[in-house]
Amino acid sequence: MTKIRPDAEKVKLVCDNLNVHSIGTFYEAFERSLARSLVKRLEIIPTPKHGSWLNIAENELSALTRQCVHGRRFGTIEKLRNEVATWAAHCNVKQKERPMAIHHRRRSNKTRFTLSQN
C-alpha cells in the first residue's frame, strides 16, 4: 500500500473468509505504529460465506480433478490442455442443456438457498 498507492486515502481489499484475513494479522506482521497506519487506510470487503466466487472456483477445480485428470498422466502440457479444453467444452454443453436454478426458501428467520438442475 505504501509503494503502489501511497496517496490513496482508502484501499479496498476483497478477502475470502479465512480466519487469517483480519486486521489483527497486520499487528502480527508489522510494528505497531506501521500496522495502525495501514489499518486506518484499509477497507476490508469480505466475500459471502456461502456461494462466493472462491467457492465456485474451488468446486470447478474439484470437478475438473475428479472427472478429467485424477489418476492420469499426460506426456506433454499440450495434451493436458487439450484434455481440459475437451472436458470444459463437454461440461458447458451439458450446462446449457440443464441450467442450474437457485431456489429461495424462507423458514422462520433463516433464508435458505438451494441449487438444483432444471
SULDADA-V579253 format. One record per residue. N is the residue number from 1. RES is the residue in one letter. SS is DSSP state (H for helix, E for strand, C for the rest). Layout:
N RES SS
N RES SS
This chain:
1 M C
2 T C
3 K C
4 I C
5 R C
6 P C
7 D C
8 A C
9 E C
10 K C
11 V E
12 K E
13 L E
14 V E
15 C E
16 D C
17 N C
18 L C
19 N C
20 V C
21 H C
22 S C
23 I C
24 G H
25 T H
26 F H
27 Y H
28 E H
29 A H
30 F C
31 E C
32 R H
33 S H
34 L H
35 A H
36 R H
37 S H
38 L H
39 V H
40 K H
41 R H
42 L E
43 E E
44 I E
45 I E
46 P E
47 T C
48 P C
49 K C
50 H C
51 G C
52 S C
53 W H
54 L H
55 N H
56 I H
57 A H
58 E H
59 N H
60 E H
61 L H
62 S H
63 A H
64 L H
65 T H
66 R H
67 Q H
68 C H
69 V H
70 H C
71 G C
72 R C
73 R C
74 F C
75 G C
76 T C
77 I H
78 E H
79 K H
80 L H
81 R H
82 N H
83 E H
84 V H
85 A H
86 T H
87 W H
88 A H
89 A H
90 H H
91 C H
92 N H
93 V H
94 K H
95 Q H
96 K H
97 E H
98 R C
99 P C
100 M E
101 A E
102 I E
103 H E
104 H E
105 R E
106 R E
107 R E
108 S C
109 N C
110 K E
111 T E
112 R E
113 F E
114 T E
115 L E
116 S E
117 Q E
118 N C
